[in-house]
Amino acid sequence: MACARCGSTENPVKRGAWCETCERDYDTWSRRNASDIVWVVLTGGVVLATIGMVLPLLGFEWLVAASAAFMGWGTILAAYRWNTRRRRKQFLAGVALPRAYLPAPRS
């Protein structure tokens, strides 16, 4: 099966994915903007805190409020998958990604 990105005959790493070279190129490209994970985790944390704190105040049992943890993790998983899909489309389109900011080392 040929790679969906470059068309090489090298076997893809997993079904429907790219070859190992393309996956490595994408990994290098996507690490330039490593701050993506911050927004994913922050979104899940907001869902967790909001549901976990509001439901008990509205009179729901603690067991219902404890489900907020699963909702928060579900939000993190969904946001991560959405962001990965979005970044892969950007990689295929050749869109330039802003560089991650690293402060200059002090002497």
Backbone hydrogen bonds in HBPLUS format (Angstrom, degrees):
<---DONOR---> <-ACCEPTOR-->    atom                        ^
c    i                          cat <-CA-CA->   ^        H-A-AA   ^      H-
h    n   atom  resd res      DA  || num        DHA   H-A  angle D-A-AA Bond
n    s   type  num  typ     dist DA aas  dist angle  dist       angle   num
A0003-CYS N   A0008-SER O   2.89 MM   5  5.37 156.0  1.94 149.9 157.9     1
A0007-GLY N   A0003-CYS O   3.03 MM   4  4.61 132.6  2.26 115.1 127.3     2
A0013-VAL N   A0018-TRP O   3.33 MM   5  6.68 158.5  2.38 156.3 150.7     3
A0017-ALA N   A0014-LYS O   3.01 MM   3  5.49 153.1  2.08 140.9 139.5     4
A0023-GLU N   A0019-CYS O   2.94 MM   4  6.19 161.5  1.98 157.1 162.9     5
A0024-ARG N   A0020-GLU O   2.97 MM   4  6.13 154.1  2.04 143.8 150.4     6
A0025-ASP N   A0021-THR O   2.93 MM   4  6.21 154.9  2.00 146.9 154.1     7
A0026-TYR N   A0022-CYS O   2.86 MM   4  6.10 158.4  1.91 150.2 156.0     8
A0027-ASP N   A0023-GLU O   2.90 MM   4  6.08 156.2  1.96 145.0 151.9     9
A0028-THR N   A0024-ARG O   2.99 MM   4  6.21 161.7  2.02 149.2 153.3    10
A0029-TRP N   A0025-ASP O   2.95 MM   4  6.13 159.8  1.99 146.0 152.2    11
A0030-SER N   A0026-TYR O   2.77 MM   4  5.94 162.5  1.80 156.1 160.3    12
A0031-ARG N   A0027-ASP O   3.13 MM   4  6.20 141.7  2.28 142.7 151.2    13
A0032-ARG N   A0029-TRP O   3.31 MM   3  5.78 160.7  2.35 109.3 115.0    14
A0033-ASN N   A0030-SER O   3.25 MM   3  5.95 164.3  2.27 116.0 119.9    15
A0100-ALA N   A0032-ARG O   2.55 MM  68  5.40 110.8  2.02 151.4 171.8    16
A0038-VAL N   A0035-SER O   3.10 MM   3  5.48 141.2  2.25 108.6 118.8    17
A0040-VAL N   A0036-ASP O   3.43 MM   4  6.74 155.5  2.50 146.6 153.4    18
A0041-VAL N   A0037-ILE O   3.01 MM   4  6.15 172.0  2.02 155.6 156.7    19
A0042-LEU N   A0038-VAL O   2.91 MM   4  5.96 156.2  1.96 146.5 154.3    20
A0043-THR N   A0039-TRP O   3.05 MM   4  6.03 155.2  2.11 138.7 144.2    21
A0044-GLY N   A0040-VAL O   3.24 MM   4  6.55 161.8  2.28 145.9 150.2    22
A0045-GLY N   A0041-VAL O   2.88 MM   4  6.08 152.9  1.95 148.3 156.4    23
A0046-VAL N   A0042-LEU O   2.94 MM   4  6.16 150.9  2.02 146.8 153.9    24
A0047-VAL N   A0043-THR O   3.10 MM   4  6.39 161.5  2.13 149.5 154.0    25
A0048-LEU N   A0044-GLY O   2.92 MM   4  6.10 162.9  1.95 147.3 152.5    26
A0049-ALA N   A0045-GLY O   2.86 MM   4  5.98 168.4  1.88 149.4 152.7    27
A0050-THR N   A0046-VAL O   2.86 MM   4  5.86 163.8  1.88 148.7 154.2    28
A0051-ILE N   A0047-VAL O   3.00 MM   4  5.98 169.9  2.01 151.7 154.3    29
A0052-GLY N   A0048-LEU O   2.85 MM   4  5.63 153.8  1.92 141.9 150.7    30
A0053-MET N   A0049-ALA O   2.99 MM   4  5.79 139.0  2.16 136.6 144.5    31
A0054-VAL N   A0050-THR O   2.88 MM   4  5.77 154.2  1.95 145.8 153.6    32
A0055-LEU N   A0051-ILE O   3.16 MM   4  5.76 164.7  2.18 139.7 144.5    33
A0058-LEU N   A0054-VAL O   3.00 MM   4  6.29 133.9  2.22 148.2 161.6    34
A0058-LEU N   A0055-LEU O   3.13 MM   3  5.09 132.7  2.36  95.9 108.7    35
A0060-PHE N   A0055-LEU O   3.12 MM   5  5.54 160.7  2.15 153.3 147.2    36
A0059-GLY N   A0056-PRO O   3.11 MM   3  5.11 157.9  2.16 100.3 106.8    37
A0065-ALA N   A0061-GLU O   3.21 MM   4  6.56 159.1  2.26 147.7 153.7    38
A0066-ALA N   A0062-TRP O   2.79 MM   4  5.96 138.5  1.96 140.4 152.2    39
A0067-SER N   A0064-VAL O   3.16 MM   3  5.39 144.5  2.29 100.4 110.4    40
A0068-ALA N   A0065-ALA O   3.01 MM   3  5.59 161.4  2.05 113.3 119.2    41
A0069-ALA N   A0066-ALA O   3.19 MM   3  6.00 158.1  2.24 119.0 122.4    42
A0070-PHE N   A0067-SER O   3.08 MM   3  5.32 119.2  2.46 101.4 115.0    43
A0071-MET N   A0067-SER O   3.04 MM   4  6.41 154.5  2.10 148.6 156.6    44
A0072-GLY N   A0068-ALA O   2.78 MM   4  5.95 152.4  1.86 147.6 154.9    45
A0073-TRP N   A0069-ALA O   3.01 MM   4  6.26 162.9  2.04 148.8 152.7    46
A0074-GLY N   A0070-PHE O   2.86 MM   4  5.97 151.6  1.95 141.8 150.6    47
A0075-THR N   A0071-MET O   2.91 MM   4  6.08 147.5  2.02 140.3 148.8    48
A0076-ILE N   A0072-GLY O   2.98 MM   4  6.30 153.7  2.05 145.8 152.9    49
A0077-LEU N   A0073-TRP O   2.94 MM   4  6.17 163.4  1.97 150.4 154.4    50
A0078-ALA N   A0074-GLY O   2.93 MM   4  6.08 165.3  1.95 147.9 152.2    51
A0079-ALA N   A0075-THR O   2.87 MM   4  5.96 164.3  1.89 150.5 155.2    52
A0080-TYR N   A0076-ILE O   2.90 MM   4  5.98 154.8  1.96 147.2 154.4    53
A0081-ARG N   A0077-LEU O   3.00 MM   4  6.20 165.0  2.02 151.6 155.1    54
A0082-TRP N   A0078-ALA O   2.95 MM   4  6.11 160.4  1.99 148.1 153.9    55
A0083-ASN N   A0079-ALA O   2.91 MM   4  6.00 159.6  1.96 145.0 150.7    56
A0084-THR N   A0080-TYR O   2.91 MM   4  6.10 155.8  1.97 148.9 155.6    57
A0085-ARG N   A0081-ARG O   3.01 MM   4  6.17 162.7  2.04 148.6 152.9    58
A0086-ARG N   A0082-TRP O   2.98 MM   4  6.18 156.3  2.04 146.0 152.9    59
A0087-ARG N   A0083-ASN O   2.89 MM   4  6.09 159.2  1.94 149.1 154.4    60
A0088-ARG N   A0084-THR O   2.96 MM   4  6.17 154.7  2.02 149.4 156.0    61
A0089-LYS N   A0085-ARG O   3.12 MM   4  6.37 154.0  2.19 144.9 151.4    62
A0090-GLN N   A0086-ARG O   3.05 MM   4  6.36 152.5  2.12 144.5 152.4    63
A0091-PHE N   A0087-ARG O   2.88 MM   4  6.12 152.0  1.96 146.3 154.1    64
A0092-LEU N   A0088-ARG O   2.95 MM   4  6.21 157.4  2.00 148.0 153.3    65
A0093-ALA N   A0089-LYS O   3.00 MM   4  6.19 149.0  2.10 142.9 151.5    66
A0094-GLY N   A0090-GLN O   3.01 MM   4  6.14 118.8  2.40 137.4 152.4    67
A0095-VAL N   A0090-GLN O   3.10 MM   5  5.36 158.9  2.15 154.6 154.0    68
A0094-GLY N   A0091-PHE O   3.20 MM   3  5.13 144.9  2.33  95.3 105.6    69
